[in-house]
Amino acid sequence: MGLYQAMDKALQDRDAEAYIGLLHDDYRFVRHQSGETMDRAAMAELIRRMMADDAVEVRDQRLIYENAEILVEHSVMDFPDGTREAVMGVHTLKDRKILRTETGATLLKT
């Protein structure tokens, strides 16, 4: 199974631990709103909270491109505050795991 397929399955199953298992030990997430970064532990907690909240929904997930060094995906996300964003995720890969994620998001009218 490719990395994207594993990520998509974890999201569809709302399996936070499976998703977290795809993150490299040196993982960093760059927040699109502020440019601040989160390490693997902080991201793991965020993933657990998001997947436990039925108001957070990832829809229309699709792979744009994947090779051994990069994975690019797009989805629409619904959030508990009623907002919806189109999100482009760019994941740098290392050792078949996600090393770094940067996102770009566009607020959509609901």
Biotite code that builds the C-alpha atoms (Angstrom):
import biotite.structure as struc

atoms = struc.array([
    struc.Atom([0.000, 0.000, 0.000], chain_id="A", res_id=1, res_name="MET", atom_name="CA", element="C"),
    struc.Atom([1.317, 3.435, -0.920], chain_id="A", res_id=2, res_name="GLY", atom_name="CA", element="C"),
    struc.Atom([1.652, 6.191, 1.642], chain_id="A", res_id=3, res_name="LEU", atom_name="CA", element="C"),
    struc.Atom([-1.304, 8.138, 0.240], chain_id="A", res_id=4, res_name="TYR", atom_name="CA", element="C"),
    struc.Atom([-3.525, 5.047, 0.379], chain_id="A", res_id=5, res_name="GLN", atom_name="CA", element="C"),
    struc.Atom([-2.497, 4.463, 4.010], chain_id="A", res_id=6, res_name="ALA", atom_name="CA", element="C"),
    struc.Atom([-3.212, 8.119, 4.867], chain_id="A", res_id=7, res_name="MET", atom_name="CA", element="C"),
    struc.Atom([-6.584, 8.022, 3.123], chain_id="A", res_id=8, res_name="ASP", atom_name="CA", element="C"),
    struc.Atom([-7.558, 4.773, 4.867], chain_id="A", res_id=9, res_name="LYS", atom_name="CA", element="C"),
    struc.Atom([-6.612, 6.195, 8.284], chain_id="A", res_id=10, res_name="ALA", atom_name="CA", element="C"),
    struc.Atom([-8.718, 9.299, 7.581], chain_id="A", res_id=11, res_name="LEU", atom_name="CA", element="C"),
    struc.Atom([-11.697, 7.290, 6.322], chain_id="A", res_id=12, res_name="GLN", atom_name="CA", element="C"),
    struc.Atom([-11.508, 4.958, 9.334], chain_id="A", res_id=13, res_name="ASP", atom_name="CA", element="C"),
    struc.Atom([-10.898, 7.908, 11.692], chain_id="A", res_id=14, res_name="ARG", atom_name="CA", element="C"),
    struc.Atom([-7.921, 5.929, 12.969], chain_id="A", res_id=15, res_name="ASP", atom_name="CA", element="C"),
    struc.Atom([-5.704, 8.515, 14.612], chain_id="A", res_id=16, res_name="ALA", atom_name="CA", element="C"),
    struc.Atom([-3.020, 6.040, 15.651], chain_id="A", res_id=17, res_name="GLU", atom_name="CA", element="C"),
    struc.Atom([-2.674, 4.690, 12.102], chain_id="A", res_id=18, res_name="ALA", atom_name="CA", element="C"),
    struc.Atom([-2.289, 8.246, 10.773], chain_id="A", res_id=19, res_name="TYR", atom_name="CA", element="C"),
    struc.Atom([0.220, 9.167, 13.482], chain_id="A", res_id=20, res_name="ILE", atom_name="CA", element="C"),
    struc.Atom([2.181, 6.035, 12.580], chain_id="A", res_id=21, res_name="GLY", atom_name="CA", element="C"),
    struc.Atom([2.800, 7.564, 9.139], chain_id="A", res_id=22, res_name="LEU", atom_name="CA", element="C"),
    struc.Atom([4.691, 10.508, 10.667], chain_id="A", res_id=23, res_name="LEU", atom_name="CA", element="C"),
    struc.Atom([8.496, 10.449, 10.814], chain_id="A", res_id=24, res_name="HIS", atom_name="CA", element="C"),
    struc.Atom([10.100, 10.850, 14.266], chain_id="A", res_id=25, res_name="ASP", atom_name="CA", element="C"),
    struc.Atom([11.486, 14.232, 13.102], chain_id="A", res_id=26, res_name="ASP", atom_name="CA", element="C"),
    struc.Atom([8.103, 15.383, 11.752], chain_id="A", res_id=27, res_name="TYR", atom_name="CA", element="C"),
    struc.Atom([7.207, 19.079, 11.519], chain_id="A", res_id=28, res_name="ARG", atom_name="CA", element="C"),
    struc.Atom([3.882, 20.669, 10.527], chain_id="A", res_id=29, res_name="PHE", atom_name="CA", element="C"),
    struc.Atom([3.897, 24.250, 9.281], chain_id="A", res_id=30, res_name="VAL", atom_name="CA", element="C"),
    struc.Atom([0.638, 26.061, 10.096], chain_id="A", res_id=31, res_name="ARG", atom_name="CA", element="C"),
    struc.Atom([-0.650, 27.840, 7.008], chain_id="A", res_id=32, res_name="HIS", atom_name="CA", element="C"),
    struc.Atom([-2.263, 30.603, 9.063], chain_id="A", res_id=33, res_name="GLN", atom_name="CA", element="C"),
    struc.Atom([0.829, 31.693, 11.002], chain_id="A", res_id=34, res_name="SER", atom_name="CA", element="C"),
    struc.Atom([3.909, 29.863, 9.729], chain_id="A", res_id=35, res_name="GLY", atom_name="CA", element="C"),
    struc.Atom([4.436, 28.407, 13.213], chain_id="A", res_id=36, res_name="GLU", atom_name="CA", element="C"),
    struc.Atom([5.522, 24.777, 13.412], chain_id="A", res_id=37, res_name="THR", atom_name="CA", element="C"),
    struc.Atom([4.361, 21.811, 15.462], chain_id="A", res_id=38, res_name="MET", atom_name="CA", element="C"),
    struc.Atom([6.465, 18.749, 16.196], chain_id="A", res_id=39, res_name="ASP", atom_name="CA", element="C"),
    struc.Atom([5.282, 15.148, 15.971], chain_id="A", res_id=40, res_name="ARG", atom_name="CA", element="C"),
    struc.Atom([3.944, 15.015, 19.552], chain_id="A", res_id=41, res_name="ALA", atom_name="CA", element="C"),
    struc.Atom([1.891, 18.206, 19.157], chain_id="A", res_id=42, res_name="ALA", atom_name="CA", element="C"),
    struc.Atom([0.568, 17.052, 15.800], chain_id="A", res_id=43, res_name="MET", atom_name="CA", element="C"),
    struc.Atom([-0.337, 13.651, 17.256], chain_id="A", res_id=44, res_name="ALA", atom_name="CA", element="C"),
    struc.Atom([-2.518, 15.340, 19.892], chain_id="A", res_id=45, res_name="GLU", atom_name="CA", element="C"),
    struc.Atom([-4.181, 17.528, 17.251], chain_id="A", res_id=46, res_name="LEU", atom_name="CA", element="C"),
    struc.Atom([-4.882, 14.484, 15.055], chain_id="A", res_id=47, res_name="ILE", atom_name="CA", element="C"),
    struc.Atom([-6.411, 12.602, 17.989], chain_id="A", res_id=48, res_name="ARG", atom_name="CA", element="C"),
    struc.Atom([-8.698, 15.538, 18.840], chain_id="A", res_id=49, res_name="ARG", atom_name="CA", element="C"),
    struc.Atom([-9.752, 16.104, 15.234], chain_id="A", res_id=50, res_name="MET", atom_name="CA", element="C"),
    struc.Atom([-10.520, 12.451, 14.543], chain_id="A", res_id=51, res_name="MET", atom_name="CA", element="C"),
    struc.Atom([-12.497, 12.139, 17.780], chain_id="A", res_id=52, res_name="ALA", atom_name="CA", element="C"),
    struc.Atom([-14.685, 15.127, 16.818], chain_id="A", res_id=53, res_name="ASP", atom_name="CA", element="C"),
    struc.Atom([-17.495, 14.164, 14.421], chain_id="A", res_id=54, res_name="ASP", atom_name="CA", element="C"),
    struc.Atom([-17.817, 17.838, 13.430], chain_id="A", res_id=55, res_name="ALA", atom_name="CA", element="C"),
    struc.Atom([-14.399, 17.629, 11.745], chain_id="A", res_id=56, res_name="VAL", atom_name="CA", element="C"),
    struc.Atom([-14.830, 15.982, 8.382], chain_id="A", res_id=57, res_name="GLU", atom_name="CA", element="C"),
    struc.Atom([-12.323, 15.443, 5.580], chain_id="A", res_id=58, res_name="VAL", atom_name="CA", element="C"),
    struc.Atom([-14.151, 15.125, 2.269], chain_id="A", res_id=59, res_name="ARG", atom_name="CA", element="C"),
    struc.Atom([-13.276, 14.781, -1.379], chain_id="A", res_id=60, res_name="ASP", atom_name="CA", element="C"),
    struc.Atom([-9.727, 13.668, -0.550], chain_id="A", res_id=61, res_name="GLN", atom_name="CA", element="C"),
    struc.Atom([-7.641, 13.091, -3.688], chain_id="A", res_id=62, res_name="ARG", atom_name="CA", element="C"),
    struc.Atom([-4.055, 12.448, -4.579], chain_id="A", res_id=63, res_name="LEU", atom_name="CA", element="C"),
    struc.Atom([-2.400, 15.025, -6.814], chain_id="A", res_id=64, res_name="ILE", atom_name="CA", element="C"),
    struc.Atom([1.111, 13.530, -6.924], chain_id="A", res_id=65, res_name="TYR", atom_name="CA", element="C"),
    struc.Atom([3.261, 11.065, -4.996], chain_id="A", res_id=66, res_name="GLU", atom_name="CA", element="C"),
    struc.Atom([6.803, 9.757, -5.347], chain_id="A", res_id=67, res_name="ASN", atom_name="CA", element="C"),
    struc.Atom([9.500, 8.723, -2.857], chain_id="A", res_id=68, res_name="ALA", atom_name="CA", element="C"),
    struc.Atom([10.217, 12.348, -1.890], chain_id="A", res_id=69, res_name="GLU", atom_name="CA", element="C"),
    struc.Atom([6.894, 14.195, -1.938], chain_id="A", res_id=70, res_name="ILE", atom_name="CA", element="C"),
    struc.Atom([3.150, 13.642, -1.617], chain_id="A", res_id=71, res_name="LEU", atom_name="CA", element="C"),
    struc.Atom([0.646, 16.314, -2.669], chain_id="A", res_id=72, res_name="VAL", atom_name="CA", element="C"),
    struc.Atom([-3.040, 15.925, -1.815], chain_id="A", res_id=73, res_name="GLU", atom_name="CA", element="C"),
    struc.Atom([-6.185, 18.019, -1.804], chain_id="A", res_id=74, res_name="HIS", atom_name="CA", element="C"),
    struc.Atom([-9.344, 17.813, 0.292], chain_id="A", res_id=75, res_name="SER", atom_name="CA", element="C"),
    struc.Atom([-12.249, 19.809, 1.639], chain_id="A", res_id=76, res_name="VAL", atom_name="CA", element="C"),
    struc.Atom([-12.432, 20.042, 5.421], chain_id="A", res_id=77, res_name="MET", atom_name="CA", element="C"),
    struc.Atom([-15.402, 20.923, 7.608], chain_id="A", res_id=78, res_name="ASP", atom_name="CA", element="C"),
    struc.Atom([-14.658, 22.302, 11.086], chain_id="A", res_id=79, res_name="PHE", atom_name="CA", element="C"),
    struc.Atom([-16.674, 22.480, 14.342], chain_id="A", res_id=80, res_name="PRO", atom_name="CA", element="C"),
    struc.Atom([-17.203, 26.240, 13.998], chain_id="A", res_id=81, res_name="ASP", atom_name="CA", element="C"),
    struc.Atom([-19.114, 25.648, 10.756], chain_id="A", res_id=82, res_name="GLY", atom_name="CA", element="C"),
    struc.Atom([-16.337, 26.781, 8.438], chain_id="A", res_id=83, res_name="THR", atom_name="CA", element="C"),
    struc.Atom([-15.238, 24.815, 5.400], chain_id="A", res_id=84, res_name="ARG", atom_name="CA", element="C"),
    struc.Atom([-11.824, 25.024, 3.727], chain_id="A", res_id=85, res_name="GLU", atom_name="CA", element="C"),
    struc.Atom([-10.287, 23.635, 0.565], chain_id="A", res_id=86, res_name="ALA", atom_name="CA", element="C"),
    struc.Atom([-6.891, 22.377, 1.737], chain_id="A", res_id=87, res_name="VAL", atom_name="CA", element="C"),
    struc.Atom([-3.796, 21.557, -0.302], chain_id="A", res_id=88, res_name="MET", atom_name="CA", element="C"),
    struc.Atom([-1.330, 19.439, 1.656], chain_id="A", res_id=89, res_name="GLY", atom_name="CA", element="C"),
    struc.Atom([2.288, 19.122, 0.580], chain_id="A", res_id=90, res_name="VAL", atom_name="CA", element="C"),
    struc.Atom([4.154, 16.421, 2.460], chain_id="A", res_id=91, res_name="HIS", atom_name="CA", element="C"),
    struc.Atom([7.923, 15.957, 2.228], chain_id="A", res_id=92, res_name="THR", atom_name="CA", element="C"),
    struc.Atom([8.818, 12.290, 2.730], chain_id="A", res_id=93, res_name="LEU", atom_name="CA", element="C"),
    struc.Atom([11.763, 10.482, 4.300], chain_id="A", res_id=94, res_name="LYS", atom_name="CA", element="C"),
    struc.Atom([12.168, 6.771, 4.949], chain_id="A", res_id=95, res_name="ASP", atom_name="CA", element="C"),
    struc.Atom([8.619, 6.167, 3.616], chain_id="A", res_id=96, res_name="ARG", atom_name="CA", element="C"),
    struc.Atom([7.135, 8.446, 6.267], chain_id="A", res_id=97, res_name="LYS", atom_name="CA", element="C"),
    struc.Atom([5.892, 12.030, 6.324], chain_id="A", res_id=98, res_name="ILE", atom_name="CA", element="C"),
    struc.Atom([8.739, 14.294, 7.454], chain_id="A", res_id=99, res_name="LEU", atom_name="CA", element="C"),
    struc.Atom([7.159, 17.729, 6.944], chain_id="A", res_id=100, res_name="ARG", atom_name="CA", element="C"),
    struc.Atom([3.713, 19.013, 6.049], chain_id="A", res_id=101, res_name="THR", atom_name="CA", element="C"),
    struc.Atom([2.809, 22.429, 4.747], chain_id="A", res_id=102, res_name="GLU", atom_name="CA", element="C"),
    struc.Atom([-0.721, 23.393, 3.848], chain_id="A", res_id=103, res_name="THR", atom_name="CA", element="C"),
    struc.Atom([-2.505, 26.083, 1.969], chain_id="A", res_id=104, res_name="GLY", atom_name="CA", element="C"),
    struc.Atom([-6.187, 26.631, 2.592], chain_id="A", res_id=105, res_name="ALA", atom_name="CA", element="C"),
    struc.Atom([-8.985, 28.604, 1.020], chain_id="A", res_id=106, res_name="THR", atom_name="CA", element="C"),
    struc.Atom([-12.081, 29.420, 3.046], chain_id="A", res_id=107, res_name="LEU", atom_name="CA", element="C"),
    struc.Atom([-15.196, 28.240, 1.204], chain_id="A", res_id=108, res_name="LEU", atom_name="CA", element="C"),
    struc.Atom([-18.683, 29.638, 1.539], chain_id="A", res_id=109, res_name="LYS", atom_name="CA", element="C"),
    struc.Atom([-21.004, 27.140, 3.179], chain_id="A", res_id=110, res_name="THR", atom_name="CA", element="C"),
])
